[in-house]
Amino acid sequence: MMKTIKRTFLILIVVLLAVAGSGSIVVTQENEYKLIRQFGRVERVIGQAGLSFKIPFIQSADTLPKQILLYDLAPSDVITGDKKTMLCDSYALWQITDPLKFAQTLNGSVANAERRIDTAVYNAIKNVISSMSQNEVISGRDGELSQAIMAHVKGNMSQYGLEVLSVETKQLDLPADNKAAVYERMISERDKIAATYTAEGQAEAKVIQNTTDREISISISDAQAKAAAITAEGEAEYMRILAEAYGSPEKAEFYAYIRALEAARSSLTGKENTLILPADSPVARVFMGY
């Protein structure tokens, strides 16, 4: 009987030692922090991966993520500076940077941290978008909007031992109930702009056409004036040559003789032609010799 009691007692001691030994070992992974608490108060923080020890039954170990976390905000309506309502759906990337401060201010709760992030990011988005027009918000989606939001958020989270690394918008669009009306208004505005550009283009084309027509008219007038001057010079030269040809009786007589021969040759073209001339004809005088 005594032997059985001793054996049972030894087994209980071994079990208690095993439980105490396993309860004193703390395994820390690469992507986590370990918070060692004693009576609810954080005694130390383990940030390096490996094995460490705690006092069993007195101390406990809590785990905090070390990797970058994603928090997806619920879609919400925001109002732009020109009083246009837009639907914003965004997310935030964040990370715990000071696990001790995180545990002290947020009780080491990721859910508490996400509530703080939700409030800070939503207020930042609302403040930034309310200071911009709708067109500026739409054109700022290539990075400028995210930078402006981060400028409002970044310094507010260090008091909680965490850092918001990035805020990105998944969707920034018009609410479904007024999207069609806004699209129609945008199309109408673009049509007006297109009509203005068309009218300006037609007016500019008319100016260019009138200028070209005037230049062409001037060029034609100059060409006609030059042609008239050249014609006048040719006629003057022709008259000078005629004047030289008739400048003396001998030249005039010779010229009449040549002209009479040419007239006779033209009249006698062909076969069996007869040339009948009056006696006082210049041609008859040439042939008759008087």
TORRO-334255 format. One line per 4 residues: number of its first residue (from 0); their letters; for each residue x, y, z of N, C-alpha, C. Coordinates in steps of 0.02 Angstrom, whole numbers, padded with zeros to 5 digits, always signed. Example, Ala and Ser with C-alpha at 12.3 -4.5 7.8 and 13.67 -1.06 7.14 Angstrom:
0 = AS = +00660,-00284,+00390,+00615,-00225,+00390,+00660,-00165,+00390 | +00642,-00112,+00354,+00684,-00053,+00357,+00645,+00002,+00394
***
This chain:
0 = MMKT = +00041,-00060,+00000,+00000,+00000,+00000,+00043,+00063,+00000 | +00095,+00063,+00042,+00140,+00121,+00046,+00178,+00130,-00019 | +00198,+00073,-00048,+00233,+00077,-00112,+00190,+00109,-00166 | +00126,+00093,-00166,+00079,+00121,-00216,+00071,+00196,-00207
4 = IKRT = +00068,+00216,-00142,+00060,+00288,-00128,+00123,+00326,-00149 | +00181,+00298,-00134,+00244,+00331,-00154,+00249,+00336,-00230 | +00230,+00281,-00264,+00233,+00282,-00337,+00186,+00335,-00366 | +00127,+00340,-00339,+00079,+00391,-00363,+00104,+00461,-00350
8 = FLIL = +00133,+00470,-00290,+00161,+00535,-00272,+00217,+00555,-00320 | +00260,+00508,-00336,+00315,+00521,-00383,+00288,+00539,-00453 | +00236,+00504,-00472,+00207,+00518,-00538,+00178,+00589,-00539 | +00145,+00607,-00484,+00116,+00674,-00481,+00171,+00728,-00483
12 = IVVL = +00224,+00713,-00448,+00280,+00762,-00448,+00309,+00769,-00518 | +00318,+00712,-00552,+00345,+00714,-00620,+00298,+00753,-00666 | +00233,+00740,-00659,+00184,+00775,-00701,+00186,+00850,-00686 | +00189,+00868,-00621,+00192,+00939,-00604,+00256,+00971,-00631
16 = LAVA = +00311,+00937,-00627,+00374,+00963,-00653,+00370,+00971,-00729 | +00339,+00923,-00762,+00332,+00927,-00835,+00288,+00985,-00855 | +00232,+00993,-00817,+00187,+01048,-00832,+00222,+01115,-00819 | +00258,+01119,-00762,+00294,+01180,-00746,+00348,+01195,-00797
20 = GSGS = +00382,+01142,-00819,+00435,+01153,-00869,+00407,+01177,-00935 | +00352,+01145,-00957,+00322,+01167,-01020,+00292,+01237,-01014 | +00267,+01253,-00956,+00238,+01319,-00946,+00289,+01374,-00939 | +00351,+01357,-00928,+00403,+01407,-00921,+00439,+01422,-00987
24 = IVVT = +00426,+01384,-01039,+00459,+01393,-01104,+00416,+01438,-01148 | +00447,+01487,-01177,+00413,+01533,-01223,+00447,+01528,-01291 | +00409,+01511,-01343,+00435,+01505,-01411,+00413,+01567,-01451 | +00461,+01604,-01475,+00446,+01666,-01513,+00464,+01654,-01586
28 = QENE = +00415,+01667,-01631,+00426,+01659,-01702,+00454,+01724,-01733 | +00476,+01718,-01795,+00505,+01776,-01829,+00455,+01833,-01840 | +00392,+01816,-01849,+00341,+01866,-01867,+00298,+01887,-01807 | +00326,+01884,-01746,+00285,+01901,-01688,+00328,+01928,-01631
32 = YKLI = +00292,+01964,-01587,+00320,+01985,-01523,+00287,+01943,-01468 | +00324,+01934,-01413,+00296,+01902,-01354,+00296,+01952,-01297 | +00240,+01961,-01265,+00233,+02003,-01206,+00229,+01959,-01144 | +00276,+01965,-01100,+00276,+01926,-01038,+00242,+01969,-00985
36 = RQFG = +00185,+01945,-00962,+00146,+01981,-00912,+00151,+01945,-00844 | +00151,+01987,-00792,+00149,+01962,-00725,+00094,+01999,-00687 | +00042,+01962,-00670,-00017,+01991,-00637,-00047,+02047,-00681 | -00047,+02036,-00747,-00078,+02083,-00794,-00032,+02139,-00818
40 = RVER = +00024,+02149,-00786,+00070,+02203,-00806,+00126,+02173,-00848 | +00144,+02209,-00903,+00196,+02185,-00948,+00263,+02193,-00913 | +00296,+02136,-00904,+00363,+02137,-00873,+00418,+02147,-00924 | +00410,+02116,-00981,+00460,+02124,-01033,+00431,+02105,-01101
44 = VIGQ = +00466,+02126,-01153,+00446,+02111,-01222,+00501,+02071,-01255 | +00481,+02017,-01288,+00529,+01976,-01325,+00519,+01989,-01399 | +00569,+02017,-01431,+00563,+02033,-01502,+00605,+01990,-01548 | +00651,+01949,-01518,+00694,+01906,-01558,+00666,+01835,-01560
48 = AGLS = +00672,+01805,-01618,+00647,+01736,-01625,+00691,+01689,-01584 | +00660,+01638,-01555,+00697,+01588,-01516,+00659,+01567,-01454 | +00695,+01533,-01408,+00666,+01509,-01346,+00685,+01555,-01289 | +00637,+01566,-01245,+00650,+01604,-01183,+00606,+01574,-01128
52 = FKIP = +00614,+01601,-01067,+00581,+01569,-01010,+00542,+01621,-00970 | +00489,+01596,-00936,+00449,+01636,-00891,+00433,+01595,-00829 | +00408,+01628,-00779,+00391,+01593,-00717,+00322,+01560,-00726 | +00319,+01496,-00722,+00254,+01463,-00733,+00204,+01482,-00679
56 = FIQS = +00141,+01483,-00698,+00084,+01497,-00654,+00082,+01570,-00630 | +00135,+01607,-00638,+00137,+01677,-00615,+00139,+01724,-00675 | +00179,+01705,-00723,+00185,+01746,-00784,+00150,+01713,-00842 | +00125,+01755,-00888,+00092,+01730,-00949,+00122,+01765,-01010
60 = ADTL = +00111,+01735,-01066,+00140,+01763,-01128,+00084,+01778,-01178 | +00083,+01840,-01202,+00037,+01860,-01255,+00076,+01870,-01320 | +00041,+01860,-01376,+00074,+01865,-01442,+00046,+01925,-01479 | +00092,+01964,-01509,+00074,+02019,-01553,+00107,+02009,-01621
64 = PKQI = +00071,+02025,-01675,+00101,+02015,-01742,+00155,+02067,-01756 | +00208,+02044,-01787,+00262,+02090,-01806,+00258,+02109,-01880 | +00225,+02070,-01921,+00222,+02083,-01993,+00175,+02141,-02009 | +00176,+02162,-02071,+00131,+02216,-02094,+00060,+02188,-02099
68 = LLYD = +00013,+02226,-02072,-00057,+02205,-02071,-00099,+02249,-02117 | -00153,+02221,-02140,-00199,+02257,-02184,-00265,+02266,-02148 | -00289,+02329,-02149,-00355,+02343,-02122,-00398,+02372,-02178 | -00454,+02339,-02192,-00499,+02360,-02246,-00555,+02402,-02217
72 = LAPS = -00556,+02466,-02234,-00608,+02511,-02208,-00674,+02499,-02245 | -00728,+02511,-02211,-00794,+02504,-02242,-00805,+02562,-02291 | -00837,+02550,-02348,-00851,+02605,-02395,-00893,+02659,-02361 | -00877,+02722,-02376,-00913,+02778,-02345,-00920,+02835,-02394
76 = DVIT = -00970,+02877,-02383,-00981,+02936,-02425,-00940,+02994,-02399 | -00909,+03030,-02446,-00871,+03091,-02429,-00894,+03146,-02476 | -00887,+03208,-02454,-00910,+03266,-02492,-00850,+03307,-02512 | -00845,+03324,-02577,-00790,+03363,-02603,-00799,+03437,-02587
80 = GDKK = -00748,+03476,-02602,-00751,+03547,-02589,-00804,+03582,-02630 | -00822,+03557,-02689,-00875,+03586,-02729,-00942,+03551,-02717 | -00950,+03521,-02658,-01013,+03492,-02634,-01037,+03434,-02677 | -00991,+03393,-02700,-01010,+03332,-02737,-00998,+03272,-02692
84 = TMLC = -01046,+03227,-02690,-01041,+03167,-02648,-01006,+03112,-02688 | -00957,+03079,-02655,-00921,+03025,-02686,-00917,+02966,-02637 | -00912,+02906,-02665,-00907,+02846,-02625,-00834,+02825,-02622 | -00808,+02819,-02561,-00737,+02802,-02552,-00730,+02735,-02518
88 = DSYA = -00693,+02690,-02549,-00678,+02624,-02520,-00602,+02618,-02518 | -00574,+02612,-02458,-00502,+02615,-02452,-00477,+02562,-02402 | -00411,+02554,-02399,-00380,+02509,-02351,-00315,+02540,-02326 | -00293,+02516,-02268,-00232,+02542,-02238,-00185,+02485,-02222
92 = LWQI = -00120,+02496,-02233,-00068,+02450,-02213,-00035,+02478,-02150 | -00029,+02437,-02098,-00001,+02462,-02035,+00041,+02408,-02002 | +00079,+02430,-01952,+00126,+02385,-01919,+00137,+02409,-01847 | +00146,+02362,-01802,+00162,+02378,-01732,+00237,+02395,-01729
96 = TDPL = +00252,+02454,-01704,+00322,+02476,-01699,+00348,+02476,-01627 | +00303,+02484,-01579,+00322,+02485,-01508,+00273,+02440,-01471 | +00289,+02376,-01463,+00241,+02330,-01433,+00224,+02348,-01361 | +00271,+02377,-01323,+00256,+02395,-01253,+00204,+02451,-01251
100 = KFAQ = +00215,+02503,-01291,+00166,+02558,-01293,+00100,+02534,-01322 | +00102,+02489,-01370,+00041,+02460,-01399,+00001,+02424,-01345 | +00036,+02387,-01303,+00002,+02350,-01249,-00025,+02397,-01196 | +00011,+02451,-01181,-00011,+02497,-01129,-00070,+02540,-01151
104 = TLNG = -00071,+02561,-01213,-00124,+02607,-01236,-00184,+02571,-01266 | -00173,+02515,-01298,-00227,+02479,-01332,-00239,+02411,-01302 | -00208,+02398,-01244,-00216,+02334,-01210,-00193,+02275,-01252 | -00148,+02290,-01300,-00122,+02236,-01342,-00172,+02206,-01389
108 = SVAN = -00225,+02243,-01405,-00279,+02216,-01446,-00274,+02243,-01518 | -00271,+02198,-01565,-00271,+02218,-01636,-00338,+02250,-01654 | -00392,+02225,-01626,-00458,+02254,-01640,-00462,+02326,-01617 | -00434,+02340,-01557,-00433,+02409,-01533,-00392,+02454,-01580
112 = AERR = -00336,+02427,-01603,-00294,+02465,-01650,-00330,+02480,-01714 | -00367,+02432,-01740,-00403,+02442,-01803,-00458,+02495,-01795 | -00489,+02497,-01736,-00539,+02550,-01725,-00507,+02619,-01725 | -00449,+02625,-01695,-00413,+02689,-01696,-00393,+02707,-01768
116 = IDTA = -00369,+02659,-01805,-00348,+02671,-01874,-00409,+02691,-01916 | -00464,+02658,-01906,-00525,+02673,-01944,-00545,+02746,-01933 | -00545,+02768,-01871,-00565,+02837,-01857,-00516,+02887,-01887 | -00451,+02874,-01878,-00400,+02921,-01902,-00400,+02925,-01978
120 = VYNA = -00404,+02868,-02012,-00402,+02867,-02085,-00465,+02898,-02114 | -00523,+02882,-02085,-00585,+02911,-02111,-00585,+02987,-02104 | -00563,+03012,-02046,-00560,+03085,-02037,-00511,+03117,-02085 | -00454,+03084,-02097,-00405,+03111,-02144,-00433,+03113,-02215
124 = IKNV = -00467,+03060,-02236,-00496,+03057,-02303,-00549,+03112,-02310 | -00592,+03119,-02258,-00645,+03169,-02260,-00616,+03239,-02265 | -00564,+03254,-02225,-00534,+03321,-02225,-00498,+03336,-02291 | -00463,+03287,-02317,-00426,+03298,-02380,-00474,+03308,-02438
128 = ISSM = -00523,+03265,-02445,-00569,+03269,-02501,-00613,+03331,-02496 | -00630,+03352,-02435,-00672,+03412,-02427,-00635,+03475,-02448 | -00569,+03472,-02453,-00530,+03530,-02474,-00513,+03529,-02548 | -00539,+03479,-02585,-00524,+03472,-02656,-00589,+03470,-02696
132 = SQNE = -00585,+03493,-02758,-00642,+03487,-02802,-00647,+03415,-02828 | -00704,+03398,-02857,-00713,+03330,-02883,-00662,+03314,-02936 | -00648,+03361,-02981,-00598,+03349,-03033,-00529,+03337,-03003 | -00512,+03375,-02951,-00447,+03366,-02919,-00443,+03299,-02884
136 = VISG = -00497,+03276,-02855,-00498,+03211,-02822,-00487,+03155,-02873 | -00522,+03161,-02930,-00516,+03109,-02982,-00446,+03109,-03011 | -00419,+03167,-03026,-00351,+03170,-03055,-00297,+03153,-03004 | -00314,+03156,-02938,-00264,+03142,-02887,-00258,+03069,-02868
140 = RDGE = -00294,+03026,-02902,-00293,+02955,-02884,-00230,+02920,-02906 | -00184,+02955,-02941,-00121,+02924,-02961,-00068,+02929,-02907 | -00086,+02950,-02846,-00038,+02953,-02791,-00042,+03015,-02748 | -00064,+03070,-02777,-00067,+03133,-02740,-00117,+03129,-02683
144 = LSQA = -00174,+03097,-02695,-00225,+03091,-02643,-00200,+03050,-02585 | -00166,+02994,-02600,-00140,+02951,-02547,-00087,+02988,-02505 | -00045,+03028,-02538,+00006,+03065,-02502,-00026,+03117,-02455 | -00078,+03150,-02479,-00112,+03200,-02437,-00144,+03167,-02376
148 = IMAH = -00174,+03109,-02386,-00206,+03074,-02330,-00154,+03051,-02279 | -00098,+03024,-02305,-00045,+03001,-02260,-00015,+03058,-02219 | -00013,+03118,-02248,+00013,+03176,-02211,-00030,+03191,-02149 | -00096,+03176,-02152,-00141,+03187,-02096,-00137,+03130,-02045
152 = VKGN = -00122,+03069,-02069,-00126,+03010,-02026,-00060,+02994,-01992 | -00005,+03003,-02026,+00058,+02973,-02007,+00080,+02991,-01936 | +00073,+03054,-01915,+00098,+03073,-01850,+00052,+03059,-01792 | -00009,+03036,-01806,-00058,+03027,-01753,-00057,+02957,-01721
156 = MSQY = -00023,+02910,-01752,-00027,+02841,-01729,+00032,+02820,-01686 | +00085,+02860,-01683,+00144,+02841,-01644,+00128,+02837,-01570 | +00079,+02874,-01546,+00061,+02872,-01475,+00032,+02804,-01454 | +00011,+02765,-01504,-00016,+02698,-01489,+00035,+02643,-01504
160 = GLEV = +00096,+02661,-01521,+00147,+02611,-01534,+00139,+02576,-01601 | +00106,+02609,-01648,+00098,+02579,-01715,+00109,+02633,-01768 | +00117,+02612,-01829,+00129,+02658,-01885,+00086,+02637,-01944 | +00051,+02685,-01973,+00013,+02673,-02034,+00061,+02684,-02092
164 = LSVE = +00074,+02633,-02130,+00124,+02635,-02184,+00096,+02664,-02249 | +00033,+02650,-02262,+00004,+02672,-02325,-00071,+02670,-02321 | -00103,+02718,-02355,-00175,+02719,-02362,-00190,+02722,-02437 | -00226,+02674,-02462,-00241,+02670,-02534,-00317,+02666,-02544
168 = TKQL = -00340,+02695,-02598,-00411,+02692,-02615,-00423,+02638,-02667 | -00466,+02591,-02650,-00485,+02538,-02697,-00536,+02564,-02747 | -00580,+02608,-02722,-00633,+02635,-02765,-00649,+02706,-02742 | -00654,+02751,-02790,-00674,+02820,-02775,-00720,+02840,-02832
172 = DLPA = -00784,+02834,-02820,-00832,+02841,-02874,-00894,+02879,-02850 | -00938,+02892,-02897,-01001,+02926,-02881,-01051,+02876,-02851 | -01093,+02898,-02806,-01146,+02853,-02781,-01192,+02832,-02837 | -01220,+02773,-02831,-01260,+02745,-02885,-01322,+02786,-02900
176 = DNKA = -01350,+02821,-02850,-01413,+02856,-02861,-01406,+02918,-02903 | -01347,+02949,-02904,-01339,+03009,-02945,-01284,+03003,-02998 | -01260,+02942,-03008,-01207,+02932,-03056,-01231,+02947,-03127 | -01292,+02924,-03145,-01317,+02936,-03213,-01326,+03010,-03227
180 = AVYE = -01353,+03047,-03178,-01363,+03119,-03188,-01297,+03156,-03195 | -01248,+03136,-03156,-01182,+03168,-03160,-01150,+03153,-03228 | -01156,+03091,-03251,-01128,+03073,-03316,-01160,+03114,-03371 | -01226,+03121,-03368,-01261,+03161,-03419,-01238,+03233,-03418
184 = RMIS = -01229,+03261,-03358,-01205,+03329,-03353,-01134,+03336,-03381 | -01092,+03287,-03365,-01024,+03288,-03391,-01023,+03284,-03467 | -01066,+03240,-03495,-01070,+03234,-03568,-01093,+03300,-03599 | -01143,+03332,-03568,-01168,+03396,-03593,-01113,+03450,-03591
188 = ERDK = -01075,+03451,-03536,-01021,+03500,-03531,-00968,+03487,-03583 | -00952,+03424,-03595,-00901,+03408,-03646,-00927,+03426,-03716 | -00992,+03416,-03728,-01021,+03435,-03792,-01015,+03511,-03803 | -01028,+03549,-03749,-01022,+03622,-03755,-00950,+03642,-03769
192 = IAAT = -00904,+03610,-03736,-00833,+03625,-03748,-00814,+03607,-03819 | -00838,+03549,-03843,-00823,+03529,-03912,-00853,+03578,-03962 | -00915,+03601,-03950,-00946,+03650,-03995,-00907,+03716,-03995 | -00883,+03737,-03937,-00842,+03798,-03934,-00778,+03790,-03974
196 = YTAE = -00745,+03733,-03965,-00683,+03721,-04003,-00697,+03719,-04079 | -00754,+03688,-04097,-00771,+03685,-04168,-00784,+03754,-04197 | -00821,+03796,-04160,-00835,+03864,-04183,-00770,+03905,-04189 | -00727,+03898,-04140,-00663,+03934,-04143,-00621,+03910,-04202
200 = GQAE = -00623,+03844,-04215,-00585,+03818,-04271,-00612,+03843,-04338 | -00679,+03845,-04344,-00709,+03870,-04406,-00694,+03944,-04416 | -00696,+03983,-04363,-00679,+04054,-04369,-00607,+04063,-04389 | -00562,+04024,-04360,-00492,+04029,-04378,-00481,+04007,-04450
204 = AKVI = -00518,+03955,-04472,-00512,+03932,-04541,-00536,+03987,-04589 | -00590,+04022,-04571,-00615,+04076,-04613,-00565,+04132,-04619 | -00533,+04149,-04564,-00481,+04201,-04566,-00423,+04180,-04612 | -00402,+04117,-04605,-00348,+04092,-04647,-00368,+04092,-04721
208 = QNTT = -00431,+04071,-04735,-00455,+04070,-04804,-00458,+04140,-04834 | -00484,+04189,-04795,-00488,+04257,-04820,-00418,+04286,-04833 | -00372,+04271,-04787,-00304,+04295,-04796,-00272,+04265,-04859 | -00284,+04200,-04868,-00256,+04166,-04927,-00287,+04193,-04991
212 = DREI = -00353,+04203,-04992,-00386,+04231,-05051,-00359,+04301,-05067 | -00348,+04341,-05016,-00322,+04409,-05027,-00251,+04405,-05056 | -00210,+04360,-05029,-00142,+04353,-05054,-00142,+04329,-05126 | -00189,+04282,-05142,-00194,+04258,-05211,-00215,+04314,-05258
216 = SISI = -00265,+04355,-05237,-00287,+04411,-05278,-00230,+04461,-05291 | -00192,+04474,-05239,-00135,+04520,-05247,-00084,+04491,-05295 | -00071,+04425,-05288,-00022,+04393,-05333,-00046,+04394,-05405 | -00111,+04382,-05416,-00138,+04384,-05485,-00134,+04454,-05513
220 = SDAQ = -00151,+04504,-05473,-00147,+04574,-05496,-00076,+04593,-05514 | -00028,+04572,-05472,+00042,+04586,-05487,+00063,+04552,-05552 | +00041,+04489,-05561,+00059,+04453,-05622,+00028,+04485,-05684 | -00036,+04507,-05678,-00068,+04540,-05735,-00033,+04606,-05751
224 = AKAA = -00013,+04643,-05699,+00023,+04706,-05711,+00089,+04693,-05746 | +00125,+04642,-05724,+00188,+04626,-05757,+00177,+04603,-05829 | +00124,+04563,-05839,+00109,+04540,-05908,+00092,+04598,-05953 | +00052,+04646,-05927,+00035,+04705,-05967,+00097,+04746,-05983
228 = AITA = +00143,+04751,-05934,+00204,+04789,-05946,+00246,+04755,-05999 | +00250,+04688,-05995,+00290,+04652,-06045,+00258,+04657,-06115 | +00190,+04653,-06118,+00155,+04661,-06182,+00167,+04730,-06211 | +00163,+04780,-06168,+00176,+04849,-06192,+00247,+04856,-06218
232 = EGEA = +00294,+04826,-06183,+00364,+04828,-06207,+00371,+04794,-06275 | +00335,+04734,-06283,+00338,+04699,-06347,+00307,+04739,-06403 | +00249,+04772,-06389,+00218,+04813,-06441,+00262,+04873,-06459 | +00293,+04901,-06408,+00338,+04957,-06422,+00396,+04935,-06465
236 = EYMR = +00422,+04876,-06450,+00477,+04850,-06490,+00454,+04836,-06561 | +00392,+04809,-06567,+00364,+04795,-06633,+00356,+04859,-06674 | +00330,+04910,-06641,+00322,+04974,-06676,+00390,+05003,-06695 | +00440,+04993,-06652,+00507,+05019,-06669,+00535,+04984,-06731
240 = ILAE = +00523,+04917,-06734,+00547,+04879,-06792,+00512,+04902,-06855 | +00445,+04912,-06851,+00408,+04936,-06908,+00432,+05006,-06930 | +00445,+05046,-06878,+00470,+05114,-06895,+00536,+05110,-06931 | +00579,+05065,-06910,+00643,+05057,-06945,+00633,+05030,-07015
244 = AYGS = +00582,+04983,-07023,+00569,+04954,-07089,+00544,+05006,-07138 | +00503,+05054,-07114,+00476,+05106,-07158,+00513,+05172,-07151 | +00571,+05169,-07126,+00607,+05231,-07112,+00632,+05268,-07175 | +00636,+05233,-07234,+00660,+05264,-07296,+00618,+05240,-07354
248 = PEKA = +00614,+05278,-07411,+00574,+05256,-07469,+00597,+05189,-07497 | +00662,+05177,-07495,+00687,+05114,-07523,+00662,+05054,-07482 | +00665,+05062,-07416,+00643,+05007,-07373,+00568,+04996,-07379 | +00532,+05052,-07386,+00459,+05045,-07393,+00441,+05011,-07458
252 = EFYA = +00476,+05029,-07510,+00463,+04998,-07575,+00480,+04924,-07575 | +00537,+04908,-07544,+00556,+04837,-07540,+00506,+04798,-07498 | +00482,+04827,-07444,+00434,+04793,-07402,+00369,+04780,-07439 | +00347,+04831,-07480,+00286,+04822,-07520,+00295,+04767,-07571
256 = YIRA = +00355,+04765,-07601,+00371,+04713,-07650,+00366,+04644,-07618 | +00394,+04634,-07559,+00393,+04569,-07525,+00321,+04550,-07507 | +00283,+04597,-07482,+00215,+04583,-07465,+00173,+04564,-07525 | +00185,+04596,-07582,+00149,+04580,-07644,+00165,+04509,-07667
260 = LEAA = +00228,+04490,-07662,+00247,+04422,-07681,+00214,+04370,-07635 | +00212,+04384,-07572,+00182,+04337,-07525,+00107,+04331,-07537 | +00074,+04386,-07554,+00002,+04384,-07568,-00011,+04344,-07632 | +00032,+04353,-07682,+00024,+04316,-07744,+00035,+04242,-07734
264 = RSSL = +00085,+04226,-07695,+00099,+04155,-07682,+00041,+04122,-07645 | +00013,+04157,-07599,-00044,+04130,-07562,-00104,+04120,-07608 | -00115,+04165,-07656,-00172,+04161,-07701,-00164,+04106,-07753 | -00103,+04091,-07773,-00090,+04043,-07827,-00074,+03973,-07802
268 = TGKE = -00091,+03959,-07739,-00077,+03892,-07713,-00125,+03842,-07747 | -00097,+03787,-07770,-00137,+03736,-07805,-00121,+03736,-07880 | -00163,+03700,-07921,-00153,+03692,-07992,-00205,+03732,-08031 | -00182,+03755,-08090,-00225,+03790,-08138,-00263,+03848,-08106
272 = NTLI = -00227,+03889,-08069,-00256,+03948,-08038,-00241,+04009,-08081 | -00287,+04054,-08082,-00278,+04116,-08121,-00286,+04175,-08073 | -00240,+04219,-08077,-00241,+04278,-08033,-00262,+04338,-08075 | -00320,+04367,-08058,-00346,+04425,-08094,-00340,+04485,-08048
276 = LPAD = -00305,+04535,-08071,-00291,+04594,-08029,-00309,+04657,-08068 | -00333,+04706,-08035,-00343,+04770,-08070,-00276,+04802,-08086 | -00277,+04846,-08133,-00214,+04875,-08158,-00180,+04917,-08105 | -00220,+04946,-08060,-00189,+04989,-08009,-00174,+04951,-07946
280 = SPVA = -00177,+04883,-07946,-00162,+04844,-07887,-00087,+04844,-07873 | -00067,+04847,-07810,+00005,+04846,-07793,+00039,+04784,-07821 | +00003,+04728,-07821,+00033,+04666,-07847,+00044,+04671,-07923 | -00007,+04701,-07958,+00000,+04709,-08031,+00057,+04755,-08047
284 = RVFM = +00065,+04807,-08006,+00120,+04853,-08019,+00187,+04818,-08010 | +00189,+04770,-07963,+00253,+04735,-07953,+00268,+04692,-08013 | +00217,+04654,-08037,+00229,+04609,-08093,+00238,+04646,-08159 | +00200,+04700,-08166,+00204,+04737,-08230,+00263,+04785,-08232
288 = GY = +00291,+04798,-08175,+00351,+04839,-08173,+00337,+04913,-08176 | +00279,+04936,-08154,+00266,+05009,-08155,+00234,+05029,-08090
***
